[in-house]
């Protein structure tokens, strides 16, 4: 087996989320499978104290990040650079610099950042694809899609425009990792090279197997508490009728205070706040089911598969890549986004029907073993790395071939 020497790069978010957790898990996964992986991380916590103009320039082209990359590449030899998220402190300029240094480059596609100003295809409470196939998301500036500000929205929009113009995505990325078939198809429709985008789900370590009789009669929602996640919709649906169990919500976010107020008079709704990864997995393992009823096109969604790893079924909305892991009535239940009647019925069925919850949980465990086991995902990642290296190595040959054709024509 070839050992890859990888520099993994990630710009963390202020509020920890699935991307941050998945990035760290990916580093550990590849190390466990014999590869030499270093993690270079920066955090949005560093933004405080940075001027708006400097931050905007960094998001488009970061001289400090390219300088740091050169320093790291001079200190150690790598085969490739794998970028998870570069916004806003690192910028896609690190892909250009890595390619100039002769390294293969891999860009993870975990959201819609390269197509949409707010990276979510969601605004004003609904899904929006107005910029999906545009050369750059200029409408996002007009509609103040990022942080409700035209000035703020201009930063990610201009970053997309600049790097499309100079060919960063077309010429300086050797392979893309899309976290779902949905994310892959959206980027292909948006002009990204189909032959370089591979769908590869995230890996999930087998979880604790808690006997069904020892589990709580609890539906667990682990999510960032923001508008697109649909938590207010979930709480209102839960309160349609008395429930034979508890709705437990783990996570934090900008709507936390409002959501706590909405649920304040219902003792069957419990907020846990932000949990550590270990505590969250333990909570999942003791739950009846996990739930993700988001309103946006979730690129993938970790919680359902974290449930599968513990033999816990999922309730999910049918949008984006979220439902790709779930087969209705097989390892979970799928509902239409925003449909309170379907969601109400799905919750009631898994709370009240022990046989259904047990059967779906058993098949969820099989799904994890067949599709999301770390050994499977590591092998797929290795194939993507091979693809990236071949693409990078073929580039000089392609140039030489074009030159020979020109010489022959002359």
C-alpha positions as CSV (number, residue, x, y, z in Angstrom):
1,X,0.0,0.0,0.0
2,X,1.3,3.5,-0.9
3,X,1.6,5.8,2.1
4,X,0.4,9.3,1.2
5,X,2.0,12.4,2.8
6,X,-0.9,14.8,3.2
7,X,-1.3,18.3,4.4
8,X,-4.9,18.7,5.5
9,X,-6.1,22.3,5.6
10,X,-9.2,23.6,7.4
11,X,-10.6,27.0,8.5
12,X,-12.8,26.2,11.5
13,X,-16.1,27.9,12.3
14,X,-16.8,30.0,15.4
15,X,-19.7,27.7,16.3
16,X,-18.4,24.1,16.0
17,X,-20.3,22.1,13.5
18,X,-20.3,18.9,11.4
19,X,-17.6,20.2,9.0
20,X,-15.2,20.7,11.9
21,X,-15.9,17.3,13.5
22,X,-15.7,15.5,10.1
23,X,-12.3,17.2,9.3
24,X,-10.7,16.0,12.5
25,X,-12.3,12.6,12.1
26,X,-10.8,12.4,8.5
27,X,-7.3,13.2,9.8
28,X,-7.6,10.4,12.3
29,X,-9.1,8.0,9.8
30,X,-6.2,8.4,7.3
31,X,-3.6,8.2,10.0
32,X,-5.1,5.0,11.3
33,X,-4.8,3.6,7.8
34,X,-1.1,4.2,7.6
35,X,-0.9,7.7,6.0
36,X,1.2,10.6,7.2
37,X,-1.3,13.4,7.7
38,X,-0.7,16.8,9.2
39,X,-3.5,19.2,10.0
40,X,-3.1,22.9,9.4
41,X,-6.1,24.7,11.0
42,X,-7.1,28.3,11.5
43,X,-10.2,29.5,13.3
44,X,-12.8,32.2,12.8
45,X,-12.2,33.1,16.4
46,X,-9.2,35.0,15.0
47,X,-11.4,37.3,13.1
48,X,-12.0,39.6,16.0
49,X,-9.6,42.5,15.8
50,X,-9.2,42.1,12.0
51,X,-10.3,45.1,10.0
52,X,-13.1,44.6,7.5
53,X,-11.0,45.6,4.5
54,X,-8.2,43.2,5.5
55,X,-10.6,40.4,6.1
56,X,-12.2,40.9,2.7
57,X,-8.9,40.8,1.0
58,X,-7.9,37.7,2.9
59,X,-11.1,35.9,1.8
60,X,-10.2,36.6,-1.8
61,X,-6.4,36.2,-1.8
62,X,-4.6,35.6,1.5
63,X,-0.9,36.5,1.3
64,X,-0.4,35.4,4.8
65,X,-1.9,32.0,4.1
66,X,0.2,31.4,0.9
67,X,3.3,32.5,2.9
68,X,2.5,30.0,5.7
69,X,1.9,27.3,3.1
70,X,5.3,27.9,1.5
71,X,6.9,27.7,4.9
72,X,5.2,24.4,5.6
73,X,6.1,23.0,2.3
74,X,9.7,24.0,2.7
75,X,9.9,22.3,6.1
76,X,8.4,19.0,5.0
77,X,7.7,17.0,1.8
78,X,4.1,16.3,1.0
79,X,2.4,14.5,-1.9
80,X,-0.7,16.5,-1.8
81,X,-2.7,19.3,-0.1
82,X,-6.3,18.5,0.9
83,X,-8.4,21.6,1.6
84,X,-11.5,21.1,3.6
85,X,-12.6,24.8,4.0
86,X,-10.6,27.9,3.2
87,X,-13.2,30.6,3.9
88,X,-12.5,33.3,5.1
89,X,-9.0,33.4,6.5
90,X,-7.1,31.1,4.1
91,X,-8.8,31.7,0.7
92,X,-8.6,29.5,-2.5
93,X,-5.2,31.1,-3.1
94,X,-3.6,28.2,-1.2
95,X,-4.8,25.9,-3.9
96,X,-3.0,28.0,-6.5
97,X,0.2,28.1,-4.4
98,X,0.1,24.4,-3.8
99,X,-0.3,23.7,-7.5
100,X,2.6,26.1,-8.3
101,X,4.8,24.1,-5.9
102,X,4.0,21.0,-7.9
103,X,1.7,19.3,-5.4
104,X,-1.5,17.6,-6.2
105,X,-4.5,19.4,-4.7
106,X,-7.9,18.1,-3.4
107,X,-10.8,20.3,-2.6
108,X,-13.6,19.0,-0.3
109,X,-17.1,20.1,-1.3
110,X,-19.0,20.2,2.0
111,X,-21.4,23.0,1.2
112,X,-22.3,25.4,-1.7
113,X,-19.6,28.0,-0.9
114,X,-18.2,28.0,-4.5
115,X,-21.7,28.7,-5.9
116,X,-23.6,30.7,-3.3
117,X,-22.8,33.8,-1.3
118,X,-24.1,32.3,1.9
119,X,-23.0,28.7,1.0
120,X,-26.5,27.3,1.7
121,X,-28.9,28.0,-1.3
122,X,-31.3,29.3,1.4
123,X,-32.6,32.8,2.0
124,X,-35.8,34.3,3.5
125,X,-37.0,30.9,4.8
126,X,-36.8,29.1,1.5
127,X,-34.5,27.3,-0.9
128,X,-33.0,29.6,-3.6
129,X,-31.0,28.5,-6.7
130,X,-30.8,31.9,-8.4
131,X,-27.0,31.9,-8.4
132,X,-26.5,28.1,-8.8
133,X,-25.4,28.3,-12.5
134,X,-24.2,31.9,-12.7
135,X,-20.6,32.7,-13.3
136,X,-20.6,34.3,-9.9
137,X,-23.3,34.9,-7.2
138,X,-23.8,38.6,-7.8
139,X,-27.5,38.4,-6.9
140,X,-26.4,37.4,-3.4
141,X,-24.9,40.9,-3.0
142,X,-28.2,42.6,-4.1
143,X,-30.2,40.4,-1.8
144,X,-27.8,40.7,1.2
145,X,-27.6,36.9,1.5
146,X,-24.5,36.8,3.7
147,X,-25.0,38.3,7.2
148,X,-27.9,40.5,5.8
149,X,-25.3,42.9,4.4
150,X,-24.4,43.8,0.8
151,X,-20.8,44.6,1.9
152,X,-20.4,41.3,3.7
153,X,-22.1,39.4,0.8
154,X,-19.7,41.0,-1.7
155,X,-16.7,39.2,0.0
156,X,-17.7,35.5,-0.8
157,X,-19.3,36.6,-4.1
158,X,-16.1,38.3,-5.3
159,X,-13.9,35.4,-4.1
160,X,-15.9,33.1,-6.3
161,X,-15.7,35.6,-9.2
162,X,-12.0,36.1,-8.9
163,X,-11.1,32.4,-8.7
164,X,-13.4,31.5,-11.6
165,X,-11.8,34.2,-13.7
166,X,-8.2,33.1,-13.0
167,X,-9.1,29.4,-13.3
168,X,-8.4,28.2,-9.8
169,X,-11.2,25.6,-9.8
170,X,-10.7,24.6,-13.4
171,X,-6.8,24.4,-13.5
172,X,-5.5,24.2,-9.9
173,X,-7.6,21.5,-8.3
174,X,-6.8,18.0,-9.3
175,X,-9.7,16.2,-7.5
176,X,-12.9,17.2,-5.7
177,X,-14.5,15.2,-2.9
178,X,-18.3,15.8,-2.8
179,X,-19.9,14.6,0.4
180,X,-23.1,13.5,-1.4
181,X,-24.4,12.8,-4.9
182,X,-26.5,15.9,-4.6
183,X,-23.5,18.1,-3.9
184,X,-21.7,16.5,-6.8
185,X,-24.6,17.1,-9.3
186,X,-25.1,20.7,-8.1
187,X,-21.4,21.6,-8.7
188,X,-21.4,19.9,-12.1
189,X,-24.4,21.9,-13.1
190,X,-22.6,25.0,-11.9
191,X,-19.7,24.3,-14.3
192,X,-17.2,22.3,-12.2
193,X,-15.4,19.5,-14.0
194,X,-17.5,16.3,-13.7
195,X,-14.5,14.0,-14.4
196,X,-12.7,15.3,-11.3
197,X,-15.6,15.2,-8.8
198,X,-16.0,12.0,-6.8
199,X,-18.8,11.4,-4.3
200,X,-17.4,10.1,-1.1
201,X,-19.4,10.0,2.1
202,X,-17.9,10.7,5.5
203,X,-16.7,7.8,7.7
204,X,-18.4,7.0,11.0
205,X,-16.8,4.7,13.6
206,X,-19.0,1.9,14.8
207,X,-20.8,3.2,17.9
208,X,-22.0,1.8,21.2
209,X,-24.7,-0.9,20.8
210,X,-27.3,-0.2,23.6
211,X,-30.0,-2.9,23.9
212,X,-33.3,-1.6,22.8
213,X,-34.9,-2.1,26.2
214,X,-32.2,0.2,27.8
215,X,-32.8,3.1,25.5
216,X,-34.7,6.3,26.5
217,X,-38.0,7.0,24.8
218,X,-36.4,10.0,23.2
219,X,-36.1,11.6,19.8
220,X,-32.8,13.3,19.6
221,X,-32.1,16.3,17.3
222,X,-28.4,17.3,17.2
223,X,-28.0,20.5,15.1
224,X,-26.8,24.0,14.8
225,X,-29.7,26.1,16.0
226,X,-30.2,28.3,12.9
227,X,-33.1,29.1,10.6
228,X,-32.4,26.6,7.8
229,X,-32.2,23.7,10.3
230,X,-36.0,23.9,10.9
231,X,-35.9,23.4,14.6
232,X,-38.8,25.8,15.2
233,X,-40.8,23.7,12.7
234,X,-39.8,20.6,14.7
235,X,-40.9,22.1,18.0
236,X,-44.2,23.3,16.7
237,X,-44.9,19.8,15.2
238,X,-43.9,18.1,18.5
239,X,-46.5,20.2,20.3
240,X,-49.4,19.2,18.1
241,X,-50.2,16.4,20.4
242,X,-49.2,14.8,23.8
243,X,-46.1,12.7,23.2
244,X,-45.1,9.4,24.8
245,X,-41.5,10.5,25.1
246,X,-39.0,13.4,25.0
247,X,-37.7,15.6,22.3
248,X,-34.0,16.3,23.1
249,X,-32.2,19.1,21.3
250,X,-28.4,19.2,21.4
251,X,-26.5,22.1,19.9
252,X,-26.1,25.9,19.9
253,X,-26.6,28.7,17.5
254,X,-28.1,32.1,16.8
255,X,-31.7,31.0,17.4
256,X,-31.1,29.2,20.7
257,X,-32.8,31.8,22.9
258,X,-35.8,32.1,20.6
259,X,-36.2,28.3,20.4
260,X,-35.9,27.8,24.2
261,X,-38.6,30.4,24.6
262,X,-40.8,28.7,22.0
263,X,-40.5,25.4,23.9
264,X,-40.5,26.8,27.5
265,X,-44.0,25.6,28.5
266,X,-43.5,22.0,27.3
267,X,-41.5,19.9,29.8
268,X,-41.2,17.1,27.2
269,X,-38.7,19.3,25.2
270,X,-35.2,19.4,26.6
271,X,-32.2,21.5,25.5
272,X,-28.8,20.0,26.2
273,X,-26.6,22.8,24.8
274,X,-23.4,22.0,22.9
275,X,-22.1,18.5,23.7
276,X,-18.7,17.0,23.3
277,X,-18.4,14.4,20.5
278,X,-18.2,11.6,23.1
279,X,-21.3,12.8,25.0
280,X,-23.3,13.2,21.8
281,X,-22.5,9.7,20.6
282,X,-23.5,8.3,24.0
283,X,-26.8,10.3,23.9
284,X,-27.5,9.0,20.4
285,X,-26.8,5.4,21.4
286,X,-29.5,5.7,24.2
287,X,-32.1,7.3,21.9
288,X,-35.1,5.9,20.2
289,X,-34.3,7.7,17.0
290,X,-32.4,10.7,15.7
291,X,-34.1,13.5,13.6
292,X,-33.0,16.0,11.1
293,X,-36.0,17.9,9.5
294,X,-34.1,20.8,8.0
295,X,-35.7,23.2,5.5
296,X,-32.7,23.7,3.3
297,X,-30.9,21.3,1.0
298,X,-28.6,19.8,3.6
299,X,-25.4,18.7,1.7
300,X,-25.3,15.5,3.7
301,X,-26.0,15.5,7.5
302,X,-23.9,13.6,10.0
303,X,-26.5,12.8,12.7
304,X,-28.5,10.2,10.8
305,X,-25.4,8.1,10.0
306,X,-24.0,8.6,13.6
307,X,-27.3,7.1,14.6
308,X,-26.9,4.2,12.1
309,X,-23.4,3.5,13.6
310,X,-25.2,2.8,17.0
311,X,-28.1,0.9,15.5
312,X,-30.5,3.9,15.9
313,X,-32.9,4.8,13.0
314,X,-33.4,8.3,11.6
315,X,-36.2,10.7,10.6
316,X,-35.1,13.0,7.9
317,X,-36.5,15.5,5.4
318,X,-36.2,14.8,1.7
319,X,-34.0,17.6,0.6
320,X,-30.4,17.8,-0.7
321,X,-28.1,15.0,0.2
322,X,-29.8,14.3,3.6
323,X,-32.0,11.5,2.5
324,X,-29.3,9.7,0.5
325,X,-28.3,7.6,3.5
326,X,-31.9,6.8,4.5
327,X,-34.2,4.4,2.8
328,X,-37.9,5.0,3.8
329,X,-39.3,2.2,5.9
330,X,-35.9,0.4,5.7
331,X,-33.5,2.2,8.1
332,X,-35.6,5.3,8.9
333,X,-38.5,7.5,7.8
334,X,-38.4,10.3,5.2
335,X,-40.8,13.3,5.2
336,X,-41.3,16.2,2.9
337,X,-39.5,19.4,4.0
338,X,-41.8,21.6,6.1
339,X,-44.7,19.1,6.1
340,X,-46.0,19.0,9.7
341,X,-48.5,16.2,9.1
342,X,-45.8,13.8,7.8
343,X,-43.4,14.8,10.5
344,X,-46.0,14.4,13.2
345,X,-46.9,10.9,12.0
346,X,-43.2,9.8,11.7
347,X,-42.4,10.9,15.3
348,X,-45.5,9.2,16.6
349,X,-44.7,5.9,14.8
350,X,-41.1,5.7,16.1
351,X,-42.1,6.7,19.7
352,X,-45.1,4.3,19.9
353,X,-44.2,1.3,17.8
354,X,-41.4,-0.7,19.5
355,X,-41.3,-3.3,16.7
356,X,-40.8,-0.7,14.0
357,X,-38.1,1.2,15.9
358,X,-36.2,-2.1,16.6
359,X,-36.4,-3.3,13.0
360,X,-35.4,0.0,11.5
361,X,-32.5,0.3,14.0
362,X,-31.2,-3.2,13.1
363,X,-31.2,-2.4,9.4
364,X,-29.6,1.0,10.1
365,X,-26.7,-0.8,11.6
366,X,-26.3,-2.9,8.4
367,X,-26.4,0.3,6.3
368,X,-23.5,1.7,8.3
369,X,-21.4,-1.4,7.9
370,X,-22.0,-1.6,4.1
371,X,-21.7,2.1,3.2
372,X,-20.1,4.2,6.0
373,X,-17.5,2.0,7.7
374,X,-14.1,3.6,8.1
375,X,-12.3,0.9,6.1
376,X,-14.6,1.6,3.1
377,X,-14.2,5.4,3.2
378,X,-10.5,5.2,3.7
379,X,-10.1,3.0,0.6
380,X,-12.3,5.5,-1.4
381,X,-10.1,8.4,-0.2
382,X,-7.0,6.6,-1.3
383,X,-8.5,6.2,-4.8
384,X,-9.2,9.9,-4.9
385,X,-5.7,10.7,-3.9
386,X,-4.3,8.4,-6.6
387,X,-6.6,10.3,-9.1
388,X,-5.3,13.7,-7.9
389,X,-1.7,12.6,-8.3
390,X,-2.3,11.2,-11.8
391,X,-4.0,14.4,-12.8
392,X,-1.1,16.5,-11.5
393,X,1.5,14.3,-13.1
394,X,-0.3,14.3,-16.5
395,X,-0.3,18.1,-16.7
396,X,3.2,18.5,-18.1
397,X,2.5,15.7,-20.6
398,X,-0.6,17.5,-21.7
399,X,1.3,20.7,-22.3
400,X,4.1,18.9,-24.1
401,X,1.5,17.2,-26.3
402,X,-0.1,20.5,-27.2
403,X,3.3,22.0,-28.1
404,X,4.1,19.0,-30.4
405,X,0.7,19.5,-32.2
406,X,1.6,23.2,-32.6
407,X,5.0,22.4,-34.0
408,X,3.6,19.8,-36.4
409,X,1.1,22.4,-37.6
410,X,3.8,24.9,-38.3
